Amino acid sequence: MAIRDIQSADFDAVVAGSPWAIVCFTRPKCPWCARVAEPLAELAATVSDNVAVVKIDREASPELAQRFSVRSFPVLILFKNGSIREASAGGGDNTLEWIESLKELAEA
């Protein structure tokens, strides 16, 4: 499965409609966002259809960024049945390790 680009209008349906959802808030020209793009794409390719992997452009959906208090980029949020389970911010090694740990959802 590939990463889906969504906007505010689709957010609630996608996140609530999936047992698991991994949401990545990004913004254009963000070097840290570029750093997590490939690992996130690899994750999207390995997880089951029960896991939605989505990307939200902060510039296209500022109200979602505000709703989740996103101030730095990237921010990744793991949802289970529509509720926040975990989150990670930044493009450092901790975030990359967090993305790697989510591969266990391939069995979900």
C-alpha positions, 0 to 999 in steps of 0.5 A, spaced: 500 500 500 502 506 498 502 513 502 495 517 501 495 524 501 489 527 504 486 533 506 482 536 512 475 533 508 478 526 508 481 526 515 476 523 519 473 518 515 480 515 513 483 515 520 476 513 523 475 508 518 481 504 519 483 500 525 490 503 525 492 509 521 499 512 521 499 520 519 505 524 517 504 532 518 509 535 513 511 541 509 514 543 503 521 544 503 522 541 510 529 537 510 527 533 516 520 531 512 524 529 506 529 524 511 523 520 513 519 520 506 523 513 504 522 510 511 515 511 511 514 509 504 517 502 506 513 502 512 507 503 507 509 498 503 509 493 508 503 494 512 496 490 511 490 493 508 488 494 516 493 500 516 492 507 513 499 511 512 497 518 510 501 524 509 498 531 510 501 537 507 500 543 513 500 548 508 494 545 505 490 543 511 492 548 516 486 547 521 488 539 522 495 542 524 492 546 529 487 541 531 493 536 533 498 542 535 503 541 530 508 546 530 514 542 528 515 538 522 515 532 521 510 530 526 508 522 526 501 520 529 499 513 530 492 512 531 488 506 533 480 506 532 481 513 531 484 515 538 491 517 538 496 512 541 503 514 540 506 520 536 513 522 534 516 529 532 522 531 528 526 527 523 532 525 527 534 518 529 529 517 534 523 518 529 526 513 524 527 508 529 520 509 531 517 508 524 521 502 524 518 499 530 511 500 527 513 495 522 510 490 527 503 493 524 504 489 518 501 483 522 495 487 524 
